Amino acid sequence: MDEHFRISIVWFRRDLRLHDNPSLWNAVQESNDVIPIYIRDNPNSPPFTISPGKRQLIEKCLWALDQQLDACGTRLVILSGEPTDLFTMIKNILPFEAIYYQEQVEPNEIALETRVSSWARDNGVRMIPSDGLTVHRMREVFKPSGAPYTVFSPYYRAWSGLHISQPLPSPHNISSPVNLAKIMENDIPTPINASVNEAGEMAALNTMDVFFEKKLEKYPSHRDHPGIEGTSRLSAFLNLGAVSPRVVAWRCLKEQNSAMGGAISPAAVFLRQIAWRDFYYSILRHFPHVLSSDFKERRNTIPWENDQTLIEAWRRGETGYPIVDAGMRQLLQEGWMHNRVRMITASFLTKSLFTDWRVGEKHFMNHLTDGDIACNNGGWQWAASTGTDAQPWFRIFNPTLQGEKFDADGTYVKRYLPELNNIPSSLIHKPWVIPHDDQMKYGVILGRTFPLPIVDLTLQRARYLNMMRPSEK
Ligand SMILES: Cc1cc2nc3c(=O)[nH]c(=O)nc-3n(C[C@H](O)[C@H](O)[C@H](O)COP(=O)(O)OP(=O)(O)OC[C@H]3O[C@@H](n4cnc5c(N)ncnc54)[C@H](O)[C@@H]3O)c2cc1C
């Protein structure tokens, strides 16, 4: 770019990092002075509330980002309110000429970008969008016809064939206007127990290093077993952009190159999951109707029952099916749930309790620290068989069989349901078969200390298949 600006704004959004941040990097190269800002609580009608865990993580990331910017010679200006009003206020004090920002995919964020762009046009300010939300730019992964992909496998083939460009370094010196303090509101409160190395991008990069050094090799065999800490735990950091998806993908390539030939390498298995994230972002960007209705529009006619008593039992983790209840309690306790268990609990809510997937989608967003509008929607529509590469409609997860297969010794279930601690592994996923006398022996009274199953799965299965058949014709 030939332009050079006296003062530019870097508008941090879901890119709370210095490394591989195209908006920050380009602004620093192309401007004399940079104003790093973050706008919180803008009246921008987000479709979901932010969970308490996610709110806390955002605060930690902002604090860490400010500390790192401080080390580069500037500060993070955090403001609240309508972005166009805030930009007007800043421009009156520090006449900036450009806004660098990362493009988003959610409809409400796109509407905000349009609003700010129109303000910028009226005020002689250049809007400079950049990528960085996904590994590959969205417009790079299209069908030869120019249409977006709607099925993962061909998307992934095209995605894998693209060159992953080298991540950008972090800037070391960032010059800001001397009177930056004039636009700062309050100091950013230090989060409890925060140290820069354990918050924000340093925490994210450490988590990534630990994964690649200690867990990657076994990822293909461990990733489906919720009792094992076998996955990266990067989701919340990726969601806020504390780690760049391109850096994660780049690291995978490095590992792949050093791997021996033969079977698909662990790094390739992991990279495929990162591609799912890119895929769901592309789906949301090009098919925003997924946020309110089924991706497969013919499915919009499913007569969901939405029984409030059953929904409440599911939310609380009191369905009587141990793997479902353990998952739902993990969500409430930790703001995270293992992927395999997300699939099981989502299938259970939709196909065994006949509940609209949007009910589950909202509950997850209310509690997940990694709540991600695109991935969550994709996951729910997959489980409900209404989405892109959805489960075949007739495939219904049986929580008992899933538990026996993926949590054979009950490690996971017992971690979140300590009331089942003394039940032998062979019975842990079907406690309702334990005779009354043995229940005393195992320290559990069914119906009192642990619920009896809230529905009969065989019956529900038959009802579900009957209900769905007409929409398949
Ligand atoms: C019903 C349901 C809801 C979900 N909601 C979310 C959500 O709100 N936020 C979210 O980040 N993921 C969501 N997922 C996807 C997946 O469960 C999480 O990304 C994963 O459990 C996060 O743990 P991890 O980082 O240790 O995963 P890893 O196995 O280490 O995967 C690495 C990264 O790849 C991406 N990824 C992995 N699996 C998927 C997937 N199936 N779809 C899209 N991206 C994936 C994530 O960014 C993840 O961090 C959902 C899945 C289902 C079935």
The ligand as an SDF file (V2000), in Angstrom:
LIG
                    3D

 53 58  0  0  0  0  0  0  0  0999 V2000
  -23.0750  -29.0100   19.7620 C   0  0  0  0  0  0  0  0  0  0  0  0
  -21.6700  -28.4500   19.5900 C   0  0  0  0  0  0  0  0  0  0  0  0
  -21.4070  -27.1500   19.9740 C   0  0  0  0  0  0  0  0  0  0  0  0
  -20.1230  -26.6130   19.8050 C   0  0  0  0  0  0  0  0  0  0  0  0
  -19.8960  -25.3090   20.1910 N   0  0  0  0  0  0  0  0  0  0  0  0
  -18.6600  -24.7680   19.9950 C   0  0  0  0  0  0  0  0  0  0  0  0
  -18.4090  -23.4150   20.3700 C   0  0  0  0  0  0  0  0  0  0  0  0
  -19.2750  -22.6870   20.8530 O   0  0  0  0  0  0  0  0  0  0  0  0
  -17.1340  -22.9430   20.2010 N   0  0  0  0  0  0  0  0  0  0  0  0
  -16.1470  -23.7050   19.6550 C   0  0  0  0  0  0  0  0  0  0  0  0
  -15.0090  -23.2290   19.5080 O   0  0  0  0  0  0  0  0  0  0  0  0
  -16.3730  -24.9850   19.2600 N   0  0  0  0  0  0  0  0  0  0  0  0
  -17.5930  -25.5410   19.4320 C   0  0  0  0  0  0  0  0  0  0  0  0
  -17.8130  -26.8350   19.0680 N   0  0  0  0  0  0  0  0  0  0  0  0
  -16.7210  -27.5970   18.4250 C   0  0  0  0  0  0  0  0  0  0  0  0
  -15.8090  -28.3710   19.3980 C   0  0  0  0  0  0  0  0  0  0  0  0
  -16.5920  -29.0890   20.3120 O   0  0  0  0  0  0  0  0  0  0  0  0
  -14.8600  -27.4600   20.1780 C   0  0  0  0  0  0  0  0  0  0  0  0
  -14.1770  -26.6020   19.2850 O   0  0  0  0  0  0  0  0  0  0  0  0
  -13.7980  -28.2780   20.9270 C   0  0  0  0  0  0  0  0  0  0  0  0
  -14.4150  -29.1570   21.8320 O   0  0  0  0  0  0  0  0  0  0  0  0
  -12.8930  -27.3210   21.6840 C   0  0  0  0  0  0  0  0  0  0  0  0
  -11.9170  -28.0120   22.4140 O   0  0  0  0  0  0  0  0  0  0  0  0
  -10.3930  -28.0190   21.9470 P   0  0  0  0  0  0  0  0  0  0  0  0
   -9.9460  -26.6550   21.6290 O   0  0  0  0  0  0  0  0  0  0  0  0
   -9.6450  -28.7700   22.9810 O   0  0  0  0  0  0  0  0  0  0  0  0
  -10.5330  -28.8700   20.6070 O   0  0  0  0  0  0  0  0  0  0  0  0
   -9.4150  -29.5540   19.6790 P   0  0  0  0  0  0  0  0  0  0  0  0
   -9.8780  -30.9370   19.3980 O   0  0  0  0  0  0  0  0  0  0  0  0
   -8.0850  -29.3700   20.2420 O   0  0  0  0  0  0  0  0  0  0  0  0
   -9.5680  -28.7570   18.3090 O   0  0  0  0  0  0  0  0  0  0  0  0
   -8.7540  -27.6140   17.9900 C   0  0  0  0  0  0  0  0  0  0  0  0
   -9.6190  -26.5130   17.4720 C   0  0  0  0  0  0  0  0  0  0  0  0
  -10.2650  -26.8970   16.2620 O   0  0  0  0  0  0  0  0  0  0  0  0
  -11.5540  -26.2970   16.2000 C   0  0  0  0  0  0  0  0  0  0  0  0
  -12.5660  -27.3540   16.1930 N   0  0  0  0  0  0  0  0  0  0  0  0
  -12.4430  -28.5970   16.6910 C   0  0  0  0  0  0  0  0  0  0  0  0
  -13.5710  -29.2950   16.4540 N   0  0  0  0  0  0  0  0  0  0  0  0
  -14.3990  -28.4790   15.8120 C   0  0  0  0  0  0  0  0  0  0  0  0
  -15.7200  -28.6130   15.2930 C   0  0  0  0  0  0  0  0  0  0  0  0
  -16.3980  -29.7600   15.3700 N   0  0  0  0  0  0  0  0  0  0  0  0
  -16.2960  -27.5430   14.6960 N   0  0  0  0  0  0  0  0  0  0  0  0
  -15.6300  -26.3770   14.5740 C   0  0  0  0  0  0  0  0  0  0  0  0
  -14.3700  -26.1950   15.0340 N   0  0  0  0  0  0  0  0  0  0  0  0
  -13.7750  -27.2270   15.6450 C   0  0  0  0  0  0  0  0  0  0  0  0
  -11.7160  -25.4530   17.4540 C   0  0  0  0  0  0  0  0  0  0  0  0
  -11.3280  -24.1360   17.1570 O   0  0  0  0  0  0  0  0  0  0  0  0
  -10.7310  -26.1120   18.4080 C   0  0  0  0  0  0  0  0  0  0  0  0
  -10.2520  -25.2510   19.4070 O   0  0  0  0  0  0  0  0  0  0  0  0
  -19.0990  -27.3990   19.2310 C   0  0  0  0  0  0  0  0  0  0  0  0
  -19.3840  -28.7220   18.8470 C   0  0  0  0  0  0  0  0  0  0  0  0
  -20.6450  -29.2400   19.0270 C   0  0  0  0  0  0  0  0  0  0  0  0
  -20.9310  -30.6590   18.6180 C   0  0  0  0  0  0  0  0  0  0  0  0
  1  2  1  0
  2  3  1  0
  2 52  2  0
  3  4  2  0
  4  5  1  0
  4 50  1  0
  5  6  2  0
  6  7  1  0
  6 13  1  0
  7  8  2  0
  7  9  1  0
  9 10  1  0
 10 11  2  0
 10 12  1  0
 12 13  2  0
 13 14  1  0
 14 15  1  0
 14 50  1  0
 15 16  1  0
 16 17  1  0
 16 18  1  0
 18 19  1  0
 18 20  1  0
 20 21  1  0
 20 22  1  0
 22 23  1  0
 23 24  1  0
 24 25  2  0
 24 26  1  0
 24 27  1  0
 27 28  1  0
 28 29  2  0
 28 30  1  0
 28 31  1  0
 31 32  1  0
 32 33  1  0
 33 34  1  0
 33 48  1  0
 34 35  1  0
 35 36  1  0
 35 46  1  0
 36 37  1  0
 36 45  1  0
 37 38  2  0
 38 39  1  0
 39 40  1  0
 39 45  2  0
 40 41  1  0
 40 42  2  0
 42 43  1  0
 43 44  2  0
 44 45  1  0
 46 47  1  0
 46 48  1  0
 48 49  1  0
 50 51  2  0
 51 52  1  0
 52 53  1  0
M  END
$$$$
